[in-house]
Amino acid sequence: MKVSIDISYYPLMEDYKPTIKRFIASLSANPAITVKPNSMSTHVFGEFDETMQAVTQCIKDAFEIPSSVFVIKIMNLDRDK
């Protein structure tokens, strides 16, 4: 099953941009998924298992930063087409 995920990441710190860029780079390093960042959120597309595993691991790694907030929407269809 294909999924589309919309992720908004809010690291609650003054210098937040490098942290968001690292999160997006971490997602983008996975060849099994498609990552398309924009100015408001990051869209991730792929097969359910691979995509959810990649997103879960990247969020877990990002939680090393204190006070990180994620807003996530998951759709059971491929909105990349």
C-alpha positions in Angstrom: 0.0 0.0 0.0 1.3 3.5 -0.9 1.2 6.3 1.6 1.7 10.0 1.6 2.9 11.7 4.8 2.9 15.4 5.5 5.3 16.3 8.4 5.7 19.7 10.1 8.6 19.8 12.5 9.0 22.4 15.2 12.2 22.2 17.2 11.6 24.7 20.0 14.9 26.5 19.9 16.1 29.9 18.6 18.4 28.4 15.9 15.9 25.9 14.5 16.7 25.9 10.8 19.8 23.6 10.9 17.9 21.1 13.0 15.1 21.0 10.4 17.6 20.7 7.6 19.3 17.7 9.3 15.9 16.0 9.7 15.0 16.5 6.0 18.5 15.3 5.0 18.1 12.2 7.2 14.8 11.4 5.5 16.2 12.1 2.1 19.1 9.6 2.7 16.7 6.7 2.4 16.4 5.6 -1.2 13.2 3.7 -0.6 11.1 6.9 -0.1 10.5 10.1 -1.9 11.0 13.3 0.1 9.7 16.7 -1.1 10.3 19.6 1.4 8.6 22.9 1.0 8.4 26.1 3.1 5.7 24.8 5.4 6.2 21.1 5.7 7.9 18.0 4.3 6.0 15.5 2.1 7.1 11.9 2.2 5.9 9.2 -0.3 6.4 5.5 -0.6 5.3 2.0 0.4 3.7 1.9 3.9 6.2 -0.2 5.7 9.4 1.4 4.4 8.0 4.9 4.7 6.7 4.5 8.2 10.0 2.9 9.3 12.0 5.7 7.9 9.8 8.4 9.4 9.7 6.7 12.8 13.5 6.4 12.9 14.1 10.0 11.8 11.6 11.3 14.4 13.2 9.1 17.1 16.6 10.6 16.2 15.2 14.1 16.2 13.8 13.6 19.7 17.4 13.8 20.9 16.7 17.6 20.8 14.7 18.6 23.8 11.2 20.0 23.2 10.7 18.9 19.6 7.1 18.9 18.2 5.9 17.0 15.1 2.5 17.4 13.4 1.9 14.5 11.0 -0.8 13.7 8.5 -0.8 10.2 6.9 -2.9 9.3 3.8 -3.3 5.8 2.4 -2.7 6.9 -1.2 0.2 8.3 -3.3 -0.3 12.0 -3.6 3.1 12.3 -5.4 1.5 11.5 -8.8 
